[in-house]
Amino acid sequence: MQARTMPFEGAQFPVICAPLVARTKAALVEETRIVAAKKPGLLEWRVDFFDDIANTAAVVDTLAAIREACGGIPVLFTRRSSNEGGEPIAIDEPRVLVMYRAVCESKLAALVDYEMSNAAADVSQVRDMSAMHGVKLVLSFHDFMKTPGAPFIASRFALAQQLGADVAKVAVMPRNMGDVLVLLGATLQANESLPIPVVSMAMGGFGALTRVCGWTFGSAMTFAVGQSSSAPGQMPIEEIEAGVAMLRRALGR
Ligand SMILES: O=C1C[C@@](O)(C(=O)O)C[C@@H](O)[C@@H]1O
């Protein structure tokens, strides 16, 4: 089945997404300029790295500065929960929701990412607030310790869709190449059975190849390093571009 593209204007298949992980507004603007010059299809602001995350006005102001510096590249706004591999942050979940609401209202981000394991009421709030402002929602699941079995991975992709996601995303940590096959197989199956784009990656060294070839199994996006990495196994944008181009030629796609 034809894979679905990410839901924003101008999205390629696959989208190459570069994380922004600087801790201050000035450093983020600088990082944005450097990373945007490499022309990824999407920038992910990992706000859990931001020193001033407790100040919602500063978050929106910094997002505006990122947008000014990014040369029109759309932004994915992500607070990665420390339960799923993110940085520890100084605010509790109700204040995280206040921040997501302000970001959605600002319409500065094309997409927001929220973990599907959060409280159902919180997921539903993020779904409603993003939809209200035309912001697309990625519902994600991460296991930084292991690769769950194929039925569980399938259930995470399906749950994201049931909860109203525009994109379903799963990241796992493989302990061997068999785990990598499990992730790729589950991705292929989810892409064939779900009506929304799916995104997946296996992290670390074993999983690195999924960042180059995951799209051939249906993953609509891959994360690559512009300046700094946000997860183990990410490779530089240039290398991912070259690898994707090589496979494209070989596959005639
Ligand atoms: O969820 C993901 C995927 C990721 O963990 C990766 O492995 O590339 C990197 C994160 O920044 C992003 O939010």
Ligand as a Chemical Component Dictionary entry (heavy atoms), coordinates in Angstrom:
data_LIG
# 
_chem_comp.id                   LIG 
_chem_comp.type                 NON-POLYMER 
_chem_comp.pdbx_formal_charge   0 
_chem_comp.three_letter_code    LIG 
# 
loop_
_chem_comp_atom.comp_id 
_chem_comp_atom.atom_id 
_chem_comp_atom.alt_atom_id 
_chem_comp_atom.type_symbol 
_chem_comp_atom.charge 
_chem_comp_atom.model_Cartn_x 
_chem_comp_atom.model_Cartn_y 
_chem_comp_atom.model_Cartn_z 
_chem_comp_atom.pdbx_ordinal 
LIG O1 O1 O 0 10.272 10.770 19.449 1  
LIG C1 C1 C 0 11.213 11.172 18.822 2  
LIG C2 C2 C 0 12.075 10.283 18.080 3  
LIG C3 C3 C 0 13.436 10.294 18.683 4  
LIG O2 O2 O 0 13.372 9.698  19.955 5  
LIG C4 C4 C 0 14.386 9.459  17.828 6  
LIG O3 O3 O 0 14.711 8.338  18.238 7  
LIG O4 O4 O 0 14.797 9.934  16.766 8  
LIG C5 C5 C 0 13.934 11.726 18.763 9  
LIG C6 C6 C 0 12.983 12.647 19.504 10 
LIG O5 O5 O 0 13.472 13.972 19.478 11 
LIG C7 C7 C 0 11.633 12.586 18.909 12 
LIG O6 O6 O 0 10.724 13.331 19.681 13 
# 
loop_
_chem_comp_bond.comp_id 
_chem_comp_bond.atom_id_1 
_chem_comp_bond.atom_id_2 
_chem_comp_bond.value_order 
_chem_comp_bond.pdbx_ordinal 
LIG O1 C1 DOUB 1  
LIG C1 C2 SING 2  
LIG C1 C7 SING 3  
LIG C2 C3 SING 4  
LIG C3 O2 SING 5  
LIG C3 C4 SING 6  
LIG C3 C5 SING 7  
LIG C4 O3 DOUB 8  
LIG C4 O4 SING 9  
LIG C5 C6 SING 10 
LIG C6 O5 SING 11 
LIG C6 C7 SING 12 
LIG C7 O6 SING 13 
# 
